[in-house]
Amino acid sequence: SQTIHQWPATLVQPVGSPLSLECTVEGTSNPNLYWYRQAAGRGLQLLFYSVGIGQISSEVPQNLSASRPQDRQFILSSKKLLLSDSGFYLCAWSVGGIYNEQFFGPGTRLTVL
Amino acid sequence: AQKVTQAQTEISVVEKEDVTLDCVYETRDTTYYLFWYKQPPSGELVFLIRRNSFDEQNEISGRYSWNFQKSTSSFNFTITASQVVDSAVYFCALSTSGTYKYIFGTGTRLKVLA
């Protein structure tokens, strides 16, 4: 069966520090991978998605970046965090076309102080 | 442009009441898919249902039912005899051909009071 992992679960970082969040998927090949951010009490904002290794599509220009070094690994990074980067970060995967549902990871709660 | 609107920001009901969560979508594509997800307090989104644009049959799964009406571009979700465990944020989402993106609504927070 398929499983998606995200870590860390919780993170508190000072403004200006770097960030690296990791997401890995097990039990499937060539998944589509997604990073979303959810501000407190708000909806989901799509940040990046990837349909293959090395392929990254950015939805929101900001100080975040994403990479997909392996088929089932998706990394969200920042060189310098801003207060506005605080939120709940969710990784998701799907296979095939848009007719299939997404499956979400447990999320990382990031607080930037 | 594609869009999903969940006009109800928050709904509170008393346990055992029925509740309907509204979802209105916009797309010019003839092939599209609609989804509902549940986000409990733990935070992880849980997939509930998928419906394609060619299938307008309503669906029932236990206490959950979904009403898809293309004429009004709506895909509403009803919980019958609500329970405290139904308390969560519910998201409606849309995907269309030619893109790998899913468009999410802003969510409806459901509070079921004992």
Interface residues (C-beta under 8 A of the other chain):
Chain A: N32 Y34 R42 G43 L44 L46 Y49 V51 S57 E59 F88 L90 A92 S94 G97 I98 Y99 N100 E101 Q102 F103 F104 G105 P106 G107 R109
Chain B: Y33 F35 Y37 S42 G43 E44 L45 V46 F47 R50 N52 F91 S95 T96 S97 T99 Y100 K101 Y102 F104 G105 T106 G107
